[in-house]
């Protein structure tokens, strides 16, 4: 059986894992402002754990298309109090950040995973996590959040994303990060059109080496809205369907806002497929 090593936690990968999302921001696309206060974010995180989340992912900087960057000081102010308050929540806590300085501080404050939409490309990012025991999630994107949805283009989106992830995994391993600590994320919606996203979903089982678990983050994204015609608040059914398809295509972790609904759907699928 494969395991994901997240600090003091070892998560068995014999079933799909649910990563619950907490946006500690005023401007995230799905729930901007709802959990911007520390107490609201902590309460919601604990609710997601009660609903069945296997990990919690907290972030203090929106990376939606067109989002403005925030300063290190502001991101630190948003994230670290929530991280510290969740120290005893009995599931790994991931911090979603691109900033090496905050990565170091988050690891010191007890983060069990660092989730970087920039693929740990910033100077010092790999070094910030290499000497720790925390897991890392390496994500692909094309461009920056400010520009990435302007005109994304690929010759072969599956091949290019696969090659990027393989190269960044190699960099991480060369720095001493074992494969048991590495997760790969194709970055749905990060510099991709709807057609690109669908092609990546179809090819999800070809995007990372077999030993590396793949994380799929499709929840409430614009691709779900484009397919269903629903606004963000009405995308729960489409999001759960996308999570199920991702798991069927090989995703080991699905990053979701609607934990209870996704958990129930995956439980039924597992029972029918004999994967319980």
Buried (B, 14 or more C-beta within 10 A) or exposed (E): EBEBBBBEBEBEBEBBBBBBBBBBBEBBBBBBEBBBBBEBBBEBBBEBBEBBBBBBBBBBBBBBBEBEBBEBEEBBBBBBBBBEBBEEBEBBBBBBBBBBBBBBBBBEBBBBBBBBBBBBEBEEBBBBBBEBBBBBBBBBBBBBBEEBBEEBEBEEBBEBBBEBBBEBBEBBBEEEBEBBBBBBBBBBBBBBBBEBBBBBBEBBEBBBEEEBBBBBBBBBBBBBBBBBEBEBEEBBBBBBBBBBBBBEBBBBBBBBBBBBBBBBBBEEBBEEEEEE
